[in-house]
Amino acid sequence: MPEVQNFRRNREPMTQALQRIITHRYGGRDLPVTLVLPDGARVPLSQAPAIEIVARSWRGLRALASPALGSLARAYVHGDIDFTGSARRALGIAESMVGAVSHGRERARARWKLFVHQSRSNRRNIAHHYDVSNAFYRLWLDSRMVYSCAYFRHADDALDAAQLAKLDHICRKLRLAPGERFLDIGCGWGALLFHAAERYGVDAHGITLSQNQFDHVTREIAARGLSGRVRVELRDYNDLPEDAQFDKVASVGMFEHVGVRRFGRYFGKIYRMLKPGGMVLNHGITHNTLAAESLGSGIGEFVDDYVFPGGELTHVSRVVEGMAGAGLELVDAEALREHYAKTLWAWVDRLEANADEARRDVGEERFRVWRIYMAGSAHAFDRGWLSLWQLLAGKALPDGRLPQPLTREYMYGD
């Protein structure tokens, strides 16, 4: 095939040029890295390199010659670059290699992709992310399989303790009481449903769009003897009947899939399903930059392509506006940014510790997607690019009152 041979001959000088660009770009910056080029040449960028970054192909060289965090992540996923050591160490160095990262409005192409993804069914988007095997998630989640930000009451809390504290924190905020009807939108593997039913005596109803999660919760309901007290449906929140009234509602870690244009429909649905005097807790990731629609340096595009098709984040002020527009009164707001950074790093550490088993389960490329995605997310929370907010709001009684304690003391246990 002469055209392939010609391409290879033409690419050789490009590869050499890229190697020179890389050496020039990073020279004198004292980065704790040794670059390993495709021909085996080693280029130390400091006197004490902490990791190696290996360019395994021409595409890897190109990503290193003109780096952005998103393009470096793509190159890592496809095996065009690699690194030694932990993802936590590599992410900090990668940002130094890239330079300033700004966050802003999405380009027209990214906006069109978001529109296409959000035009697909929610079920397809959710399945893309969640319907990896349950065994894979068990490798790095806590024993209850809680896939959302934990709540660290103490800095040295283990992940299992922090996730249990989060479940209880939510139940206390909502002031769940025996006999109340409680809805969990996007119930995951059911940890909040079971905690609310077993510890607070509620009648718990969960919905999910993930078949794997639905099957798991169904089995657990039977195994725990909770039939009649806990129910789960494979259903979109839009399809819930509005005459199914609830005293309390929680939405934990699914809000990122809603989309800003759907806030009215989402919060309006919750408002109509809440009984007067009822409360809702919305737990979701937000941007920290007021005008940002996506993370910069190609991060947002990478997440949309590889991890969360159709996901969309915004500033917390727009979330509060969406709640108020639907008639929900905000009574408490708590930022858990540092908690999510700690949670994500714990997940990354566990995934890396079980790397061989994870690769056997989901394959090399998907393992790399999850490793770099979670490490990049943890880095974004550490850097203050993202935050996590728990917003507690209520539906007033006909006379305008919202029965709520005067202080926050009820939220905290002994």
Secondary structure by P-SEA (a helix, b strand, c coil): caaaaaaaaaaaaaaaaaaaaaaaaaccccccbbbbccccbbbbccccccbbbbbccaaaaaaaacccaaaaaaaaaaccbbbcccaaaaaaaaaaaacbbbbbbbcaaaaaaaaaaaaccaaaaaaacccccaaaaaacccccccccccccccccccaaaaaaaaaaaaaaaacccccbbbbbccccccaaaaaaaaccccbbbbbbccaaaaaaaaaaaaaacccccbbbbccccccccccccccbbbbccccccccccaaaaaaaaaaaaccccbbbbbbbcccccccccccccaaaaaaaacccccbbbbcaaaaaaaaaaacccccccccaaaaaaaaaaaaaaaaaaaaaaaaaaccaaaaaaaaaaaaaaaaaaaaccbbbbbbbbbbbcccccccccccccccccc
